[in-house]
């Protein structure tokens, strides 16, 4: 019974293949989620700082 090929045995990743398109889609969606999360955080930080009566600088 032949075993399934390891990821290294499948050859190069091509955009023309379904595997390549899924990889590209996952990468773009993952990057978009990270960008959206950082934008939401940067917009919310001044409001969070005001709620805690802080100037946004940590005292040491």
Secondary structure, DSSP 8 states (H G I E B T S, - for coil): ------GGGS----TTSHHHHHHHHHHHHHHHHHHHHHHHHHHHHHHHHHHTT--S----
